[in-house]
Amino acid sequence: MRLFFVSMLLLSICLPARAGGCIPLRVGYMDQNRPPYWLGDGDKVPDPPGAAVDLIRDAVIGAGFGCTPVWVRLPAARLKLALANGDIDLAPLGEMSYYPAEIALPRDKVGNIDLERALHNQVLVLVRTKDKLPASTNPMQYFKGKMLGIPQGNSYAPRLREMGLTLDDGGRDLDRNIEKLKLGRVDGVVVAAVAPAHLKETLARYKGEVVQLPQALLNIRVWLAFNDGFYHAHPRESEALWTWLDHNRGRLGYVMQKYRKTD
């Protein structure tokens, strides 16, 4: 009997904590102010936190983890390593040529990375109106040999460099990069097109000096990736989160509406 109770005690220590149906989840995201997606600088989480944080919280709740995530703000360059090391359990991760084995991504029926259970988006380019680029401009061809401004720590910057583009990632946010564009220090500015209305409002602040090229530069995907150990401890909820994102792929544009007057 004594051996039984000792065994049960050891088992309770080893099993993941789930008090009252709640699975604790540490979610990492960048510590820079990137309105409307991530608000505030440093390790403190502001209120409101940003549209992407709201989306992740909705996904965690919708997947049945049962409790609000613990938010961990880190420099963008440290997120992948922190996730692989198990310092955090979940983080947004863009497309890369190589994924560490310690990171779990959604898989399809034959074991390949599932391209559907991700956040899909387009990358556009902003240019100076006075440059009079035609609407038919192919940005991937036009900007080879020119300089594109892109915010620091951007997840798809390595992919753009692999495609032969030259990037200036010294600016922390979109506004700083647009100022570089106006000053002639870059030839274009890279921007994600999650919500067309939000981008339109941003451009309106520059009173016609800056316009968007109609053709997209790139189609991108961003996954919510788990630490592999956490995934194997909670496969049902992890899979449910990826499926929730697939079924609610327009949700980010919806949650961005409340930030249209606070960016």
ZINOR-V391127 format. One line per field, one symbol per residue. ss: DSSP state (H for helix, E for strand, C for the rest). phi: phi as a letter, one per 20 degrees, with the letter a starting at -180 (. if undefined). burial: b if it has 16 or more other ideal C-beta (glycine too) atoms within 10 Angstrom, else e. A space follows every 10 residues. Layout:
ss: ???
phi: ???
burial: ???
//
This chain:
ss: CHHHHHHHHH HHHHCCCEEC CEECCEEEEE CCCECCCECC CCCCCCCCCC HHHHHHHHHH HHCCCCCCCE EEEECHHHHH HHHHHCCCCE EEEECCCCCC CCEECCECCC CCECCCCCEE EEEEEEEEHH HCCCCCCCHH HHCCCCEEEC CCCCCCHHHH HHCCCEEECC CCCHHHHHHH HHHCCCCEEE EECCCHHHHH HHHHCCCCCE EECCCCCEEE EEEEEEEHHH HHHCHHHHHH HHHHHHHCCC HHHHHHHHHC CCC
phi: .fffffffff fffffffbem mddfbedebf edfcfefcdn dneeefcfep fffgffffff ffenfnbffe ececggfeff fffffnfcdb afbefcfbcg fedddfcefd negffeebed bdddcecfff flfffegeff efefndddeb fgmffdggff ffenedddde eebfffffff ffeneceace bedfcgffff fffffelnfc cdfffffaec ccdeddffff gffcffffff fffgfffcfe ffffffgfdf dde
burial: eeeeeeeeee eeeeeeeeee eebbbbbbbb bbbbbbbbbb eeeebeeebb bbbbbbbbbb ebbebbeebe bbbbebebbb ebbbeebbbb bbbbbeeebe eebbbbeeee eeebeebbbe bebbbbbbee eebeeebebb ebbeeebbbb bbbbbbbebb eeeebebbbe beebbebbeb beeeebbbbb bbebbeebbe ebbeebeeeb bbbebbbbeb bbbbbbbbeb bebbeebbbb bbbbbeeeee bbeebbeebe eeb
//
